[in-house]
Every structure is written in C-alpha cells, then in structure tokens.
Amino acid sequence: MDQATIANLDDVQQLRALLLEQMHINARQHQAMTSKDAIIATLKAENARLRRLQFAARSERLPTDQRDLFEETLAEEIAAVEAALAKLDTEASPKHTPDRVTKASPRRPLPDHLQRVETRHAPASCCCADCGHDLVHVRDHINEKLACKPLEFYVQRDVYPQYACRRCETIVSEPVAPAIIDRGMAAPSLLSQVVIAKYVDHLPLYRQEAIYLRSGIALPRATLAEWIGACGVALQPLADRLREQMKAVAILHADETPVGMLDPGSGQTKRAYLFAYRTATGPPIMLFDFCTSRSGEHARRFLGDWRGTLMVDDYGGYKALFRDGITELGCWVHARRKFFESYQASGSALAKEALARIAELYRIEGEAAGMDASARFAHRQQHAMPVLHAFKAWLIEQRKTTVGQSNTAKAMDYTLRRWDALARYVEDGRYPIDNNPVENAIRPIALGRKNWLFVGAERAGRRAADIMGLLATAKANGLDPHAWLTDVLTRLPITLDRDISTLSPLPGHWVAAPAG
C-alpha cells in the first residue's frame, strides 16, 4: 500500500472520529435541551398551581387569621419559581431580556426625604482606550436602590447650663423636664420603639432583646417589660378620654377575639377575650377591652349608658344590649359566609343563587360609596329595598323544600332569623352594611397572638388593650404611630388632665411638633 493510500485512510479515520464526536455533542445538547424543557414545563406547572392556591386563599378557603400568613408564603414561592424561569430564559438566550422582566411595572421613585449615600464609579482611565485623547464628561447615569442598616441608636444629651449671680449668690438654670420614667435611661423615642414593636409589629420582648443586641445595646427583657408597664400607666388617661369620645358617636361596630391569659399557679393559660369596638361614622376610633370571659356583661359594662346602634354578629352575649334599648345591625358578610361555605362544600345551586343576590346588594352599596348619608339612604331605598324584599321571599319559598340539616338550610335559617337586623341598614344612610371595619382591625391581633402567645394577668391585658387601641386609632387616622407616640410620651408628664385631649390621635387634636 503506497503512501497516498495510507494518507487517505488516515483522513477517513479522522473524519469518522470527528463525526462521532460531533454526534455525541449533539446528543448531549439534545439531552440538555430536553431536560431544560422538562424543567421549564415543571416550573410553569408549579407556578400555575401556586397561582390557583393564591386565588383560593383570597376566596375565603382559609380562616382570616391564617390567610395573610399563607399568602406571604405563596408570594415567596411564586417569586422563587418565576426567578428560576427567568434564569433559564436568560441561559437559553443570554442576549435577550426575558419577557417576564420587560412586562414588569415601572418602579416607583424612592422617597425624596431619604438620605442619599453616593458612590461614583468612574472609568479607570480618563483617556480614550482607542486614540488616547482625554475623555469629556457628558452626563451621569444614576441607579438608585433602597438600602438599609441595622437599627441605629444614639444618645440624646440634654444640657442644662447653670448660671450664678455673684451678688445674690444664687444659681439660675432651666429645670430638668419631667419624664415618663424618672431618671430612666430611655428617651421617649426608644420607649415608642419598644411599645410599637410589641403591639404593632407583634415582636415579643425576647425577640426585641436579641434585635437590639445585634446593634450593640444590651436591653434585658425585664427592663423592656418595666418600660411597657410604665408607658401603659401613663397612657391610661388618654385611653379613658378616647373611650368618652367614642361613646359620643351614635353608631359603633363590635366584635371579639380570643387571647390567652396566664393562669397563676397552674403554669398554663386559660382563654380570655379582647372585645373590639370601632366607630362607624366620623374619624375612626378603635378601642379594645380585655375581658376574662366572653360574657355579654363585659360589653354592657364597657358601653355603660350608651344607647346607639351597634353592628355585631349573632353572638348571644350582645342580646341583652338590644333588650336595653340599643339598636341592632346585622352583618351581611357573616350571612354570605354561611352560603359560601355551603357552596364550597357541595356546589349547591341554591347557595350559588343566594351568593349572587348578596353580591347584588354589595354592587348597589358600591354605587353609593361616595354619597352623603341622605343620598345613600335614598339610593338604598330605591335600589336595595326591592332586592331585599325579593331575596326574603325567595328564601322563605326555597326553605320549604330544602333538607333541614343541610348546610344550605342552615345558612337560610341563619339569614331569616337575622333578617330584621340584616335589612335594617337601608333605614339610615349612616348605617354600615357589614362588620368588616372592626374585623379588619382584629386581624392583626389574631396574627400577633401567635407571637406574644398570652398576657401575664388581667391588669396586663387591660393595659395592652388600651395601648393597642390608641395605636390602632392613630394608624386609622393616617398618623405615623412612632411620631405620635414619641410626642405624646414627651408631653404627657407636663400636660394637665383638662388638656389631655390635645394629645388625642383624632383629627384636630394632636399636632406634630415642628421638625428640628
């Protein structure tokens, strides 16, 4: 075999080796693409499943005290799945931005009042890399991101200069301002931080102790507890005044939620209750009343000689109030929930029809949302009253043929039994259609009790209830709770009882101190 033939055979063998190697590469690429497609399909299916769960959570498949926590978890999972999909898209086409990013809504500008800490990223050389000429500054491309640092403490130093009169042999100086805690180390701003962290952010004191320690400040939980107690005592007159202001309002919401209270001697907890009250007209006032039981006597004691209109659920503890002259309003959300649970459980056509009729009442109510009381009354009389009459007649007729122990039948019985209270909202344009405002105010309590678990004693419960009511009222009226409480704790020691209303979180009472 000559040299040319041998060379040709070597070329053929090399070509075959190259082809075989290319086939292996193509096979691996195909396998990788197939695997990536499978991963993308799995992630998309998981994203769709999580979205369905998120919708279900918003459709009342979970108790209200769990829904927020569940939605937070779902939001985290959805964000993680979409980030994984975006990463796969980028790897598949690195020169193109994924559609999910381009469809994102524009980012809101960051608040102007925040301090700007600027870092300039200038080129390493001020000369052109191609020709060597000097570069000329044209403009700045600015990229702003929101940053944070751990809780920052500082020392508030109050200096009181002392002056002497040599002739009179006297010393003149400004007196030290009185404080909530005499000779205490905590300024009002720190007291506010501890109180709000516990009763607004629901951070128990042992967690706060750990957080502050990360900033280099050792604040034992026993000290924090003493501060909470002192603030509660100081705020008591303001809470009492707010209760008087609430009782001047003719229409109120009321509801209750269980909390734990330590049972001395047993080392266990027993069930206590927070009764919640909220005004239905005028500036919102939100108050809580800590009670050792769910007895209706607590509501009677709290309201005293108040004789207005009260929006409640069907709890029997309130019934004595209505025999004493208080007017009862029924909550349509509670009635709707009965039919909703029946429809979810069995797909009942009757429950579905009832839900549609209740939705019509809310549609009419939505049309009247921006009206004054007199216009809303006329609108309800014209549009809601006929719907109510038709709904009641339909309930009575359908109940005759509905099985007595079914969930739908129980929902019908509840609605018919409560009909007078439920339909009463059309009699006055000021009346609310449901108890949602106070239920929404209770929801943070339901979440918070998972953190602080229980109160130590009845007195501590009442103190906590007063503090939570004041802070809830401040938030409901658009105030910054920390700014309001810091100012109140600063001024309380020098405010006379007759002027206590000037610290109230209601509009027209408290005025923020000027900056600086």
N, C-alpha and C positions, 0 to 999 in steps of 0.2 A: 504494500500500500504506500503510495507516494505521499510526499509532504502535504500537497494540496488537499488530498482526500482527508488526511488526518486533521488538517486545519478546519475543513468543512464540518467534520464530525464534532470537533470541539465547539464550534459555533452553534451547532444544533443543540448540543447538550446544555450549553449556557442559556440558549433561548428557552429551552424547556424548563430549566431551573427558574429563570425569570418569570415565565408564565405561571409556574406552580406557586412561586412566592406571591405573585400578584393575586392569584386565585385565593390564597389563604388570607391575604389582606382584605380582599373584597368580602370574603366570608365573615371575617371578624367585624368589618364595618357594618355589614348587613345585620349581624347578630346584635351589635351595639345599637343600631338604629331601631331594630325590633324591640330590644329591651327598653330603650328610651321611650318609644311609642307606648309600650305597655305601662311604663311608669307614669307617663303623662295621662294616659287613659284612667289609670287608678286614681291619680291626684284629682282629675276632673270629676270623677265619680264621687270621691270623698268630699270635694268642695260642694257639689250639688247636695249631698246628704246633709252636710253641716248647715247649708243654707235652709234646707227644709226644716231642720231642727230649730234653727233660729226663728223661722217664721212660726213654728209650732209654739215656741216659748212665748212669743208675742201674742199668741191666740189663746192664752189662758190655760194651757195644758199643765202649767206648774203653779203652785201657790205663789202669791205675790211676793212673799218674803224670800223666795228662792229664785225668782225669775231673773233678778238683776245679776246675781252671782253666776247663774247658768249662762246668761247672755255674755257676760265678761269672758267666761271660759270659751264659749263658742267663737267670740270675736278673735281671741288669741289663736285658736286652731285654724280659723278661716284665713287669718293673716299669714300664718306659717305655711299653709297649703299654697296660697297664691304666691308667696315668695319663692317657694320651691318650683312652681310652674314658671315663674318669671326667669328664674335661674336657668332652667332647662331651655327656655326660648332663647336666652342670650347665648348659651353654649352652642345651640343649633345655628344661630345667625348672629354672630358677635358684632357685626357692623350695623345691626338694626336694633332699634329700641322696641321692646315688646309692646304689643297693643295695650296690655293692661296698664302700662305706665303712661302711655300717651293719652289714655282715657281718663286719667285721674283728674279730679277737680283742681283748679288753681289754688295754690297755697295762700292762706290768709297772711297779710303782713304782720310782723311781730310788733307788739305794743311799743309805742314811742317812749314810754316812761322808763323802759328798762335800760340799764347801763350798757353801753357798747364797749366791749373789750376788743380792740382791733389788732390784728396780726397781718402785716404786709408780707406778701410772698413775691419778692422782686426776682427777676432773672439773675442768674449767677454772674452774667457779664452785661455791661451796658453798651457793648459793641455788637454789631451785626455779625452773626456767625458766617455769613456768606461773603460779605465785602469788607467787613472790618470797620465801617462807619459807625458813628455814635447813634444810639437809639434815642428817639424822641418820645416822651410820654404823651400818649393820646387821650386815654381815659382809664377809668378803673372799672373792672368787673367785680361787683360786690356780691358775695354769697353769705347770707345771714342764716345762722342756725341757733335755735334756742338751747342754751347751756344752763347748767345749774351747779351749785356746790353744796356741801352738807350744811345743815342748819348752823347759822352763824350767830355766835354770842358776842356780846360786847358789854363793857362796864359803863353803866350810866353814872357819871360822877356829878353830884350836886354840890357846889361850893357856896358856902355862906360866909362872905367876908365879915370880919368883926372890926369895928372902928371904936376908938377910945376918945373920950373927951377929957383932956388933962385937967381942965378947970373943974368939971363936975365929978371927975373920977368915975365915969360910967362907961359901959360898953354898949355899943349900938350894933345890932345885926338883925337880919331877917330871921323870923322863927322857922325852924325846920317844919316842912309841910307834913301834916298827918298822913298816915298810910293805912292801908287795909291791915297789914301785919306790922305792928310797931317794932321798929329796929330789925325787921326782917331783911334778908338778902335779896329777895325777889322784887324787881320792879313790876309795875302794872302790866307792861308788855309781856313779861315772862309768865306772870300769872294767867294772862289771857291765853297765851300759847298752850299752857298745860290744860286749862279748862276746855278750850275748843278742841284740842287734840283728843280729849276723852269723850266729850259729849257731842261733837260734830263729826269728827273723823273716827270715832269709836276705837281709839287706841287705849288699851288698859295701861295702868301706870307702870307695870313692869316692862312693857314694851317701850314706853317713853323713856324710862331709865336707861335702857340699852341704846336707844337712839341718841340721847344726849351724851352718853359716854363716848360714842364714836366721834363727837365733836370736842372731846377732851374735858367735859364737865361732868363731875360726879354728883348726881342728884338722886339720893336714895328714895325709893318709892314711899317710904314712911314720911319723908319731908314733902313729897308731892301731894300725898294724901292730906297732910295738915293744911297745905295751901288750898286745896279744893274745899275743905271744910270751912276755912276762914272766908273764902270767896262766897260760898253758899250763904253763910250767915249775913254777910254784908249786903248781898243782893236780895235778901228776903223782903225788905220794904218795897223795893221796885217791883218784885213779883206780885206782892199784895196789891199795889196800885194798878198794875196791869189787869189783875183779876176784876177790880172795880170797873175799869174801863170796858172790859169785855161784857160785864153784866148790864152795861148801858145800851148794848146792841140787842135788837129785838129778835134776830134770827141767828141760831147757832147750829153747828154740826157737833155730833158727839159719837165717839167710838171707844173701844177699849182693846188692849192687847196684853197678854200675859208676860210677866217677867219673874225671875227667880229672886227669892229673898232668903238669906242665910237663917237657918233655924238654930238658935243658940242651944248648945248642949248636945244636939244630935249630930253635929258635923255634916248635916245635909241641908238641902234647900227645900223650900216649900213655895207653892205658887202664889204670887201676888199679881196685881194688875196696875197698869197705867191707863187711867181714863183720859182721853184726849178730847179737847174742846177747841173749836175754831169758829170765828165769826164768819157769817155768810154775806154780810154787806159791809161796806166801808173798808178802811185799811185793815188788812188781815191781822188778827190777834190769835196766837196759837198758845194754848196752855195745857199742861199735863197735871194730873192729880194722882199721886201714888197711893194705892189702897191695898190693904192686906187681903181683900177678897173681892169677888165680883158683885157683891150685893148692890142692889139699887139704892140702898141708903146712902152710899157714897156719892152718887150723882145728886141725890136730894140735898145732902149736906153742902156740896160744892156750889150748887145753883142757889141755894137758900130761898129768898123770896122772889127770885127772878120768875117772871111769867110771860115768856115769849113763845116763839115757835122753834121746835127742836127737830132736826133731821137725824134719824137714827135707823139702825137695822131692827130686826124683830126680837132682839133680846128682851126677855121678860122683865129684867131689872128696871127698865125705864117705864113700865106700865103705870106704876104708882104716880109718876110725874104727870101723866096725862089725865089721871083722875083728879089731880090737884089744880088743874087749870092751864097747864102747858099744852100747846097745840102740837100735834104730831105730824111730821112729814115722813113718808116712806121713801126708800132708796130704790130707784129703778135698776141700778147696777146689780143689787142683790137679787132682784126678781129675774133679771136677764141671766144671771149666772146659773140659776136653777135650770132654766131651759137649755142653756149652753151645755151644761154637764150632761143633761139627758140626751141631747143631740149627739154629743161626742161619744157617749156610751152605746147608743143604739141606732143612731141615724134616724130618729123619729121624725116623720113628716110634720106632725103637729108641733113638735118643738121647733122645727125649722120655720114654720109659719109664724109661731109666736115671736121668734127672734126677728123676723122680717118686720112684724108690726111694731116691736120695740125700736128697731132701727129707724122706722118712720118717725117715731116720736123724737128721737135724737136728731134726725135730719131737720125737723121743724125747729127744734131747740137751737140748732146751729145757725139757722137763718135769723134768729132773734138775739144772737150773741152780742151784737154791738148796740142793741137798743136800750133805751132807758126803761125803768120799771113799768111805766104806764103803757108805753108802746109794746113792750114784751107781753104784758097782760092781754092787750087787745089781740096781738098775734097768736097767742096761745088759745084764746077763746075762739078765734076764727078757724084755726088750722088744727090744733092739737085736740081740742074738745071732741070733735066728731070722730077722730081716730080712737080716742079713749072709749067713747060710747060703743063703737063698733067692736073694739077689742074685747070689752067686757061681755058683750052679747055673744061673741064667738067663743069665749072661754066657758061661759055657762052652758052653751049648746054642746060643745065638744066634750065637756066634762061628763055629760050624761052617758057617753059611750066609751069612755076611757077606763081601762082597768085600774082598779082602786089603788094597788100597791106599786104601780109603775113609777119610774122617775118623772115621767111627763105628767102623770096625775098629781104627784106631789108638788111639782112646780106650779101646776094650775091652782091647786088648793092654796099654796102659799100666796100666789098673786091675788086670788079672790078674797082670801082672808085679810090681806093687807090693802085691799083696793082703795078704801076711803083715804088712807094715808098716802098711798102711791099717787092717786089722782089729784090730791089737794094742791100740788104745785101750780096748777093752772089758775088757782084762785087769787094769786098775787104775783105780780111781775118780779118781786124781790125774792121769791122762794126758789131755792135750787131744785134741780130735778134728781140729783143723787148725792151721795155722801162721799164722792171721790176726793174733794179737797182735804178732808180730815184723814181719809185712808192713805192718801199720798204722804201726809205728814207723819203718819205712824210707820210707814215702810222703813225709814232709816232706823227707827227704834228696833224693828224686827231684825234688821241686819246687824245692828250694833250689839244686841244682847248675845249674839254668837261670840262676840269678842270679850265683853266685860262680864258675861255669864250671869252674875247675880249682884244684888246690893247687900250690904252688910247688915242693915237694920232698917226699921220703919222710918226713923228720922233721916237716915242717909238717903232713903228712897224719896222722901218728900223734898229734900234738898236737891237731889239730882233732877227731880221733876221740874222744880222751879227754874233751875239753870237751863235745862233743855227747852222749856217754854220761852224763856227770854231770848235765847239764841235762835230758836225757830222763828219767832216773831221778827227778829232783826233780819234774818235771811229773807223771809216772806216780803218784807218791805224794801228789799233791794239794798240793804246795808252790808258793808264788809264787817262780818262778826268780830274780827280781831281789832279793827279800828274802833268800832263801837265799844266793845268790852274794855279795851285798854283805857279809853277816855273815861268810861263810867267808873272803873276801879280807881282811876286817878282822882276823880272829882267827888266820889261818894263820901269820903271822910269829911269833906268841907261843905256838903250840901245839906241844908235843913230839910226836915221831913215835909214841910209845906211846899218845898221846891223839888221834890223827888220826881215829879212828872217831867221836869226838864231833861231828865236822863232817859225817858221812855224811848224805845225803838220805833215808836209810831211817827208818821209824818207830822211835821210841825212842832215836834217836841225837841228831840236831840239834834244839835247842830255840830258837825265835826269841827274840831279845833283847827285853826289855820296852820298850814304846813310851816315848819321852821320855828 
